[in-house]
Amino acid sequence: MRKYATQMEAARKGIITDELRKVAEKELMAVEELLPLVATGKVAICANKNHKCINPQGVGSMLKTKINVNLGVSRDCKDYDM
């Protein structure tokens, strides 16, 4: 049984998950280098535990995959066509 709910929780406990290993390999990083980045939230590992066939990806400013998204409409915006 897993002793963690998220990749961040596992990293904070010092648990090196299969997903973390795969992301480290893809990024050509040492697992020991990636672990504290995940633990502090500087890197997120996208890997839903409910999916059986996943290809975990790391997302962060120091990795190959970077995401910067602002979704939704601000309450202050009055002109939705803008």
FENKA-V923685 format. One line per field, one symbol per residue. ss: DSSP state (H for helix, E for strand, - for the rest). psi: psi as a letter, one per 30 degrees, with the letter a starting at -180 (. if undefined). burial: + if it has 24 or more other ideal C-beta (glycine too) atoms within 12 Angstrom, else -. A space follows every 10 residues. Layout:
ss = ???
psi = ???
burial = ???
//
This chain:
ss = ------HHHH HH-----HHH HHHHHH---- HHHHHHHHH- --EEEE---- ------EEEE ---------- ---------- --
psi = kkgleleeee effgkjleee eeeeeefhlk efeeefeeef gfkkjjjkff kejlikkkkl fglekkkjkj kakkffkfjf f.
burial = -----+++-+ +----++-++ +-++--+-+- +--++-+++- --+++++--- -----+++++ --+------- ---------- --
//
